[in-house]
Amino acid sequence: MPESTVSVLPIYAYTDNYIWCITNDNHQAWVVDPGHAGVVEDYLSSNHLKLKGILVTHHHWDHITGIKELIQNRDIPVYGPDSDKISEITNTVSEGDQLCIFDLPVSIMEVPGHTKDHIAYLMQTSNDSPTLFCGDTLFSAGCGRVFDGSAELLFSSLNRINQLPEDTQVFCTHEYTTANLKFALAVEPDNQAIQKEITRVNQLDLTSCPSLPTTLKKERKINPFMRCAQQSVQRNVALAQKIGADSLTEKDCFIALRRWKDTF
């Protein structure tokens, strides 16, 4: 058991990025995907925290730009995927590797699709509710765009994530929930869970509170990209994309859904 309580809090960056800060009672911190050094330094200083390490999910600039400055005067590890686009990585990790942060086990999952090099960090917290730092693979009510990965890879990665326990806390790295819910409602206009979540998130927006983290239990009800086996989703995707619903597989539905979202 850990000696102190571990918390995860957001550091806001750019217009909609979250840099997640993992802290313990000893005023130590790890940060996930620090795309901006200044906001991290300000947060550490304001909360009297000492940075102990950095976790990186993938190579996009808004997730890595702050690393160089943060490690400049610190001897700390930087964990991340095997990528020639992230020169600051000190410890390359891949599928099945294990880390330990504040006495808590962390497993590495390879979740390509958004990018080829994308990984996620699954932390087993002291309250037995798993915590997933998934970068840009899964969002609340949505998923990442395909850049140098593929929709097929992304489909497989989301299926892997969907096999985790329903109480898994999911820490995505962008506040895209409002826009994603608009699309989710277009896919399933009669989905009451989506309608209820829109009301909740609208209230949070009024006070500038984050909609995250989410849970897999919730995403299975509101996220069309995790509902491609549902007839309602397949039917409406087929109509929107002008394809035959009868022969639509779950993977085909996902690929068509991702294509629809790209132009929504």
Secondary structure, DSSP 4 states (H G I P E B T S, - for coil): --SS--EEEEEEETTTEEEEEEE-TTSEEEEES---HHHHHHHHHHTT-EEEEEE-----HHHHTTHHHHTTT----EEE-S-TT-TT-SEE--TT-EEEETTEEEEEEE--SSSTT-EEEEEE-TTS-EEEEEETSEETTEEPPPSSS-HHHHHHHHHHHHTS-TT-EEEESB--HHHHHHHHHHH-TT-HHHHHHHHHHHHHHHTT-----EEHHHHHHH-GGG-TTSHHHHHHHHHHHT--STT--HHHHHHHHHHHHHT-
